[in-house]
Amino acid sequence: MKLPNRLLFGFFSLALLVLAKPSLAQTMPSSATDLKASGVKTGTSLGLSATKSAEHTTLLQLLTASGLLQQANGKGPYTVFAPTNVAFSELPDGELSELLLPSSKQRLIQFLAYHVVKGRLTSDQLKDGQNLTNLTGQILVVHKQGNDITIKDGRGTVAEVLQADIRATNGVVYSINRVLQRIVNKGPIVR
């Protein structure tokens, strides 16, 4: 499925939110429990702040390889679930290398779009059991107990929100501890 450019444009803007200016990194709490519902506002262009988060350099690398990094100033609004470097390091051996191949560009775009939902969804709007449709048309399931928020993907992987409500002018970003992935249909079993 090919995604409209304006949807991808907005996604990459928000994904770059987590890569915000240095002052954001200095205001980030040090413990996981302090990271819930932080409400940090960047107040800056996402495209200009793309290289500042030490926790999301792998995401930046993937955005660059996708060829869409320059589209980081879309209007949105979008909600992005942004995996940390640690989350990406837990992928199976060779998966990141494969995504970075020029021949995998469309797959990479779909992979990144899986982490994006249209609309500005702050943590106070998320409900336990809520289904969110991402830009690829697949469902992410929210689980929420107090300030603890998790997102479940199509494979059943559960990502914990490490930092919520990072607000940009065009949406909201949630920093998460797992990479979200779609179910891969391998076709019918032939016997």
Sine and cosine of phi, psi and omega as CSV:
sin_phi,cos_phi,sin_psi,cos_psi,sin_omega,cos_omega
0.00,0.00,0.80,-0.60,0.02,-1.00
-1.00,0.03,0.75,-0.66,-0.02,-1.00
-1.00,-0.02,0.64,-0.77,0.06,-1.00
-0.86,0.51,0.62,-0.79,-0.04,-1.00
-0.85,0.53,-0.60,0.80,-0.03,-1.00
-0.92,0.38,-0.52,0.85,0.07,-1.00
-0.93,0.36,-0.69,0.73,0.04,-1.00
-0.91,0.42,-0.63,0.78,0.01,-1.00
-0.84,0.54,-0.75,0.66,0.02,-1.00
-0.91,0.42,-0.64,0.77,0.01,-1.00
-0.86,0.51,-0.75,0.67,-0.08,-1.00
-0.93,0.37,-0.47,0.88,0.11,-0.99
-0.89,0.46,-0.73,0.68,-0.04,-1.00
-0.96,0.29,-0.60,0.80,0.03,-1.00
-0.86,0.51,-0.57,0.82,0.00,-1.00
-0.97,0.25,-0.23,0.97,0.07,-1.00
-0.83,0.55,-0.64,0.77,-0.01,-1.00
-0.93,0.36,-0.17,0.98,0.02,-1.00
-0.98,-0.20,0.61,0.79,-0.20,-0.98
-0.95,0.33,0.08,-1.00,-0.09,-1.00
-0.84,0.54,0.34,-0.94,-0.07,-1.00
-0.81,0.59,-0.57,0.82,-0.02,-1.00
-0.88,0.47,-0.49,0.87,0.07,-1.00
-0.91,0.41,-0.71,0.70,0.00,-1.00
-0.87,0.48,-0.57,0.82,-0.01,-1.00
-0.95,0.30,-0.37,0.93,-0.02,-1.00
-1.00,-0.09,-0.06,1.00,-0.04,-1.00
-0.96,0.30,0.77,-0.63,0.03,-1.00
-0.89,0.45,0.38,-0.93,-0.09,-1.00
-1.00,-0.01,-0.36,0.93,-0.02,-1.00
-0.95,-0.31,0.44,-0.90,-0.06,-1.00
-0.86,0.50,-0.62,0.79,-0.03,-1.00
-0.93,0.36,-0.45,0.89,0.04,-1.00
-0.98,0.22,-0.23,0.97,-0.07,-1.00
-0.99,0.15,-0.27,0.96,-0.06,-1.00
-0.91,0.42,0.70,-0.71,0.11,-0.99
0.73,0.68,0.80,0.60,-0.09,-1.00
-0.94,0.34,-0.58,0.82,0.03,-1.00
0.92,0.39,0.41,0.91,0.01,-1.00
-0.90,0.44,0.70,-0.72,0.07,-1.00
-0.93,-0.36,0.76,-0.65,-0.01,-1.00
-1.00,0.05,-0.61,0.79,0.02,-1.00
0.85,0.52,0.42,0.91,-0.04,-1.00
-0.64,-0.76,0.26,-0.97,0.07,-1.00
-0.90,0.43,0.77,-0.64,0.00,-1.00
-0.92,0.40,-0.59,0.81,0.00,-1.00
-0.89,0.46,-0.59,0.81,-0.01,-1.00
-0.97,0.25,-0.34,0.94,-0.08,-1.00
-0.95,-0.30,0.30,0.95,-0.17,-0.99
-0.91,0.41,-0.38,0.93,-0.13,-0.99
-0.96,-0.28,0.27,0.96,-0.18,-0.98
-0.99,-0.13,-0.28,0.96,-0.06,-1.00
-1.00,-0.09,0.90,-0.44,0.03,-1.00
-0.92,0.38,-0.33,0.94,-0.03,-1.00
-1.00,0.07,-0.11,0.99,-0.09,-1.00
-0.74,-0.68,0.53,0.85,-0.01,-1.00
-0.93,0.36,-0.52,0.85,0.03,-1.00
-0.92,0.38,-0.67,0.75,0.07,-1.00
-0.86,0.50,-0.69,0.73,0.04,-1.00
-0.87,0.50,-0.68,0.73,0.03,-1.00
-0.87,0.50,-0.68,0.73,0.01,-1.00
-0.92,0.38,-0.64,0.77,0.04,-1.00
-0.89,0.45,-0.65,0.76,0.03,-1.00
-0.90,0.43,-0.73,0.69,-0.01,-1.00
-0.89,0.45,-0.48,0.88,-0.01,-1.00
-0.95,0.32,-0.29,0.96,-0.02,-1.00
0.99,0.13,0.13,0.99,-0.08,-1.00
-0.93,-0.36,0.16,0.99,-0.03,-1.00
-0.86,0.50,-0.59,0.80,-0.03,-1.00
-0.94,0.35,-0.22,0.98,0.01,-1.00
-1.00,-0.02,0.52,0.85,-0.16,-0.99
-1.00,0.10,0.26,0.97,-0.02,-1.00
-0.82,-0.57,0.56,0.83,-0.01,-1.00
-0.91,0.42,0.29,-0.96,-0.06,-1.00
-0.98,0.20,-0.57,0.82,0.00,-1.00
0.93,0.37,-0.49,-0.87,0.05,1.00
-1.00,0.08,0.45,-0.89,0.03,-1.00
-0.66,-0.76,0.38,-0.92,0.12,-0.99
-0.91,-0.42,0.80,-0.60,-0.06,-1.00
-0.88,-0.47,0.73,-0.69,0.13,-0.99
-0.97,-0.23,0.97,-0.24,-0.19,-0.98
-0.98,-0.21,0.94,-0.34,0.04,-1.00
-0.92,0.38,0.58,-0.81,0.07,-1.00
-0.98,0.18,0.15,-0.99,0.09,-1.00
-0.84,0.54,-0.66,0.75,0.00,-1.00
-0.88,0.48,-0.65,0.76,0.04,-1.00
-0.86,0.50,-0.71,0.70,0.01,-1.00
-0.91,0.41,-0.53,0.85,-0.02,-1.00
-0.93,0.38,-0.29,0.96,0.01,-1.00
-1.00,0.03,-0.02,1.00,0.07,-1.00
-0.93,0.37,0.43,-0.90,0.03,-1.00
-0.84,0.54,0.51,-0.86,0.01,-1.00
-0.79,0.61,0.72,-0.70,0.08,-1.00
1.00,0.04,-0.25,0.97,-0.06,-1.00
-0.92,0.40,-0.70,0.71,0.03,-1.00
-0.90,0.43,-0.68,0.73,0.02,-1.00
-0.86,0.51,-0.65,0.76,0.01,-1.00
-0.91,0.41,-0.66,0.75,0.02,-1.00
-0.90,0.44,-0.47,0.88,-0.04,-1.00
-0.99,0.12,-0.11,0.99,0.03,-1.00
-0.93,0.36,0.64,-0.77,0.04,-1.00
-0.82,0.57,-0.56,0.83,0.00,-1.00
-0.94,0.34,-0.20,0.98,-0.01,-1.00
-0.97,-0.23,0.25,0.97,-0.11,-0.99
-0.85,0.53,-0.73,0.68,0.00,-1.00
-0.90,0.43,-0.63,0.77,0.06,-1.00
-0.89,0.45,-0.65,0.76,0.03,-1.00
-0.89,0.45,-0.69,0.73,0.03,-1.00
-0.87,0.50,-0.70,0.71,0.03,-1.00
-0.90,0.43,-0.65,0.76,0.02,-1.00
-0.85,0.52,-0.72,0.69,0.00,-1.00
-0.94,0.34,-0.66,0.75,-0.01,-1.00
-0.90,0.44,-0.40,0.92,0.03,-1.00
-0.88,0.47,-0.37,0.93,-0.04,-1.00
-1.00,-0.03,0.16,0.99,-0.13,-0.99
-0.81,-0.58,0.67,-0.74,0.06,-1.00
-0.84,-0.55,0.67,-0.74,0.03,-1.00
-0.94,0.33,0.68,-0.74,0.02,-1.00
0.96,-0.28,0.33,-0.94,0.01,-1.00
-0.99,-0.15,0.98,-0.21,-0.04,-1.00
-0.93,-0.37,0.96,-0.26,0.05,-1.00
-1.00,0.08,0.27,-0.96,-0.10,-1.00
-0.87,0.49,-0.49,0.87,0.03,-1.00
-0.95,0.31,-0.26,0.97,0.04,-1.00
-1.00,-0.04,-0.29,0.96,-0.01,-1.00
-0.98,0.20,0.63,-0.77,-0.02,-1.00
-0.84,-0.55,0.50,-0.86,0.06,-1.00
-0.88,0.47,0.78,-0.63,0.00,-1.00
1.00,0.09,0.01,1.00,-0.03,-1.00
-0.92,0.38,0.70,-0.72,0.09,-1.00
-0.99,-0.11,0.76,-0.65,0.06,-1.00
-0.90,-0.43,0.74,-0.67,0.05,-1.00
-1.00,-0.08,0.87,-0.50,-0.02,-1.00
-0.99,0.12,0.00,-1.00,-0.06,-1.00
-0.92,0.38,-0.25,0.97,0.06,-1.00
-1.00,-0.01,-0.02,1.00,0.01,-1.00
1.00,0.06,0.13,0.99,0.01,-1.00
-0.98,-0.18,0.24,-0.97,-0.13,-0.99
-0.99,-0.16,0.72,-0.70,0.20,-0.98
-0.92,-0.39,0.66,-0.75,-0.05,-1.00
-0.94,-0.35,0.79,-0.61,0.02,-1.00
-1.00,0.03,0.69,-0.72,0.21,-0.98
-0.83,-0.56,0.77,-0.64,-0.09,-1.00
-0.65,-0.76,0.80,-0.59,0.10,-1.00
-0.74,-0.67,0.97,-0.26,-0.08,-1.00
0.90,0.44,-0.80,-0.61,0.05,-1.00
-1.00,0.02,-0.08,1.00,0.01,-1.00
-0.99,0.13,0.85,-0.53,-0.03,-1.00
-0.81,-0.58,0.71,-0.70,0.14,-0.99
-0.78,-0.63,0.39,-0.92,0.02,-1.00
-0.80,-0.60,0.79,-0.61,0.01,-1.00
-0.96,-0.29,0.74,-0.67,-0.02,-1.00
-1.00,-0.05,-0.07,-1.00,-0.03,-1.00
-0.91,0.40,-0.36,0.93,0.02,-1.00
-1.00,0.00,-0.09,1.00,-0.03,-1.00
1.00,-0.05,0.03,1.00,0.06,-1.00
-0.94,0.34,0.70,-0.72,0.00,-1.00
-0.93,-0.36,0.85,-0.52,0.03,-1.00
-0.97,-0.24,0.77,-0.64,0.06,-1.00
-1.00,0.05,0.68,-0.73,0.08,-1.00
-0.98,0.21,0.87,-0.49,0.02,-1.00
-1.00,0.03,-0.58,0.81,0.05,-1.00
-0.58,-0.81,0.80,-0.60,-0.05,-1.00
-0.94,-0.34,0.30,-0.95,0.18,-0.98
0.84,0.54,0.65,0.76,0.16,-0.99
-0.98,0.21,0.92,-0.39,-0.21,-0.98
-0.97,-0.26,0.76,-0.65,0.12,-0.99
-0.89,-0.45,0.10,-0.99,0.00,-1.00
-0.92,0.38,-0.33,0.94,-0.05,-1.00
-0.87,-0.50,0.37,0.93,0.09,-1.00
0.46,-0.89,-0.30,-0.95,-0.11,-0.99
-0.73,-0.69,0.61,-0.80,0.06,-1.00
-0.85,-0.53,0.62,-0.79,0.12,-0.99
-0.88,-0.48,0.86,-0.51,0.09,-1.00
-0.99,0.16,0.79,-0.61,-0.10,-1.00
-0.82,-0.57,0.35,-0.94,-0.09,-1.00
-0.99,-0.14,0.12,0.99,0.05,-1.00
-0.63,-0.78,0.43,-0.90,0.11,-0.99
-1.00,0.07,0.74,-0.67,0.03,-1.00
-1.00,0.01,0.65,-0.76,-0.02,-1.00
-0.61,-0.79,0.47,-0.88,0.00,-1.00
-0.99,0.12,0.27,-0.96,0.13,-0.99
-0.96,0.27,0.72,-0.69,0.04,-1.00
-0.99,-0.16,0.89,-0.45,0.05,-1.00
-0.98,0.18,0.87,-0.50,-0.04,-1.00
-0.99,-0.15,0.09,1.00,0.03,-1.00
1.00,0.06,0.10,-0.99,-0.03,-1.00
-0.94,0.33,0.47,-0.88,0.07,-1.00
-0.99,0.17,0.81,-0.58,0.01,-1.00
-0.97,-0.25,0.80,-0.61,0.00,-1.00
-0.89,-0.45,0.00,0.00,0.00,0.00
